[in-house]
């Protein structure tokens, strides 16, 4: 559409109307501000300012200009550069100054690093470290011979000074228990109340397995030898019980025999023994010693009564075998020895603490998990693959 006044082309009627209003419509020469008291103000043209300064009567078109004028001219507040200590009347001038000279209005405060707490302590030398890595690195040097000089005989803890060892010994419960057991053993060994022979002892596995051999006094009577040394056998078993706490033991007799009408060779020695016995408390010893002696005698009587025509000749030796008893608790896990823990050995030791060991092994035999076959979580979703109904025992 074409404007009739200037001939300019417009796109539509709205555009033409806007063009006419902007270019050709008459503009008022005077604009009067609305007021409740008419005819009291002087008329102002559009080119005059509308914001007056109350101090110097200057006028401004914009409010921000009036505000800047008041800050620069009539305000007593000064803005200081923190770097060069220069003064400026307004913030704008200060910012331009900082930007131009690359100053910082406020120097960066020096932040002191917070000390890292030392939460890891060496048990040997009591030194503290910030990280676990530093503690492990220290332990390699802390295990030097100077820390092996003072060792607690109760818990085997090492100390660098004798005073530290004495302070530790006063409160070491393991050492107190060992001293108490040693005192009881000494009382048993020094007691002269029993009558019997002497023993020679051999030990293995760090003292956990022991063989006691009785020095025989009555060679030609098995029953008399056992009954005469009954108190000596009890004292020896009681001593091992105090040292090992729980023991498993049996009594055996080596007897030289010969058959009727025949001359036996020199090494014709028969071996008679009782059933293995488990002792957990001192109160059980009297009954068990009696059971052990009767077991050896009955074993010899049984051999003679079976028609073997064995004739007793003499007692070669009486042997007492004792071992520390460490029963395996139910629902427990025992790790493999280090030399068998490698995956190349082909052994899988499932880490379970319930009573389904056999079931987990069967599931692993049917289908072995591709990853972490030792974890129980790989088998729990497969427990229904086998029908375990009717099996009452834990397997």
Secondary structure as UniProt FT lines:
FT   TURN            4..6
FT   HELIX           13..23
FT   TURN            38..39
FT   TURN            46..47
FT   STRAND          51..52
FT   TURN            54..56
FT   STRAND          59..60
FT   HELIX           63..69
FT   HELIX           70..74
FT   STRAND          79..80
FT   TURN            82..84
FT   STRAND          87..88
FT   HELIX           91..101
FT   STRAND          120..121
FT   TURN            123..125
FT   STRAND          128..129
FT   HELIX           132..142
FT   HELIX           145..147
FT   STRAND          150..151
FT   TURN            153..155
FT   STRAND          158..159
FT   HELIX           162..169
FT   TURN            170..171
FT   HELIX           173..190
FT   STRAND          199..204
FT   HELIX           205..207
FT   STRAND          209..214
FT   TURN            219..220
FT   HELIX           222..228
FT   HELIX           230..244
FT   STRAND          247..259
FT   TURN            260..261
FT   TURN            266..267
FT   STRAND          269..273
FT   STRAND          277..279
FT   HELIX           282..284
FT   HELIX           285..305
FT   TURN            306..307
FT   STRAND          310..324
FT   TURN            330..331
FT   HELIX           338..340
FT   HELIX           343..345
FT   HELIX           357..366
FT   TURN            373..374
FT   HELIX           376..378
FT   HELIX           380..385
FT   TURN            389..390
//
